[in-house]
Amino acid sequence: MKLPEQGFDARRLRPRGPGLWRWRFLAALAALFAAFGVLLGMAGAATLLGRPPALGPLNDSVGAALTLLLCGLFLLWGGINVWRRCRRRLRRRHGDELSLSPHLLKKRG
């Protein structure tokens, strides 16, 4: 059998999967939320510990500082959870990819 002039391209055998840019964007957004949660939590904790308010008149009272601390912890928790789910989704093996047999992947030595 004669090969075509362009040559053989194995990538044409695999169906093209969905783009993963959405999951990467969501993971980056979740990391930003987690970082913002850390900053809010630190500002609330600083006010509760008696330091001058970090956000000006926004957290002058103890109740406002406690609200900032709880919102910051919630943002941190949610950001980490969403980031972990996105990373898990990005690393998941797809059934339509060509793969090696499991015994070939074992380390020798």
Secondary structure, 3 states (H helix, E strand, C coil): CCCCCCCCCHHHCCCCCCCCHHHHHHHHHHHHHHHHHHHHHHHHHHHHCCCCCCCHHHHCCHHHHHHHHHHHHHHHHHHHHHHHHHHHHHHCCCCCCCCCCHHHCCCCC
